[in-house]
C-alpha cells in the first residue's frame, strides 16, 4: 500500500516545504518554551530570595518580643515565617544544584541556611522550607507554600544545544535535497533521453509516469521523437527511391552512348555516366546506413581487424596491424565491417599507408569500451573540417577531384553505421603527422 502523493510537481514541492517549515518551527518552539520556563523559574527564585533576605534582615533588628508579635505579618504574599522548630525526621534536603540555593547564597552572602522538602498532611504535595538562624541564635523557618519543589529546569548543556542545531540543519538540508532532487530528476531524465535520441532516433519512448508536469513534458518529447523518426524515415525512403530509379535512365544512356561514333566523346560520356552510377550507389548505401536494423550479435574485434588488413594486402595496400588484445562487442558484423573498411579505404586513398591499433578504454558515459585507431600518413585536415567531413556530400577542397574525392558520402555512411551499433567515430590530427580515426564501441 502506497501513501497518497500529489500528482502535480508544484504540489509535491509545496508539501515538502510546508512539512519542513512545520518541523523547523516545532523544534524551535520546543527549544524556546523550555528556555523560557527555565528563565521564568530562575527569576521567581531570585525574587523569593530577595524577600527572604529582607525579612531576615528586619527580624535581626527586632527584639524577641517584637518578633513574636510581628512574625505572622511578614511575607504574607509568598512566605510563611515561624519561630517554632520543625521535626527534622520529616524533612528531606533539597538538591544543591536547585536554583533556589544559588539565589539565596547571592541574596544572603555569608549566612548559613538549609533548604528542605517538607511533607504536609493538609496538602496533597510537599512544600519547600528554608531553615536558618538569626544573629542571636533564634531558629527561623520559612515555608514557601506557593512554590512546587519539583526538579528545576536546568539549562541544556552546550553539546545538547549543538546536537539540536545540527539535527535542525541536517533536517532542513535533507528536505531541501529531496525537494531539489524531485525537481531536477525529471530534467536529468529528459536530458538523458535527448542525448539518446541524438544517437538512436529509433530508441524506446520516454516513460511518461510521474507528476503532471513531467508526464506532459514526456508526452510532448515522445511526440517530437515520433515526428523526427517519421521525417528521417521519409527522407531515407525518398533518397533510396530516387537513387534506385536513376539507375534505369543511366543504363539507357550508357547503351545510347555506344551509338556515338566519336570515340573521344563516347569516352567522356561513359566517364560521366560512371560518376553518376557511383553517386547513385553511394546514395543507396547512405540510405541503407540510416535504416540499418540488423540484429546485433557478439563480434570479436581482433580477428575482424586482422581479416580487414589481409583483404587490404590482397588489394596491394600497405596496412599495418599492431598488437590486438582480445575484445568483444555486440554489433551487426556486416555494418561494423563496412564502417571500418570505409575508414581503411579512406586512409589509404589520402595517406598512402594505414596503421591499425586496438585498446580498452572508458567511454564518456563511464562504461567500459574499446577504441579502434586507424591512422594514415597523409597531410591531415584543418581543425575546422574534422567534423564537417562527416556531413553528407561534403568534400574538402583537396578532394574535389572526381578520381580521388568520391561523392562525399563515405564518412557519413561510416558514422551512421557505427551509431547504429551504439558506437561513435571522431577524426584527430596525429601529433606526428597524418589523420587518425578513433572508433569507440561498447564492451560486452
Secondary structure, 3 states (H helix, E strand, C coil): CCCCCCCCHHHHHHHHHHHHHHHHHHHHHHHHHHHHHHHHHHHHHHHHHHHHHHHHHHHHCCCHHHHHHHHHHCCCCCCEEECCCCCHHHEEECCCCCHHHHHHHHHCCCCCEEEEEECCCCCCCCEEEEEEECCCCCEEEEEECCCCCCCCCCCCCHHHHHHHHHHHHHHHHHHHHHHHHHHHHHHHHHHHHHHHHHHCCCCCCCCCCCCHHHHHHHHHHHHHHHHHHHHHHHHHHHHHHHHHHHHHHHHHHHHHHCCCCCHHHHHHHHHHHHHHHHHHHHHHHHHHHHCCCCCCEEEEHHHHHHHHHHHHHHCCCEEEECCCCCCEEEECHHHHHHHHHHHHHHHHHHHCEEEEEEEEEECCCCCEEEEEEEEECCCCCCHHHCCHHHCCCCCCHHHCCHHHHCCCCHHHHHHHHHHCCCCEEEEEECCCCCEEEEEEEEEC
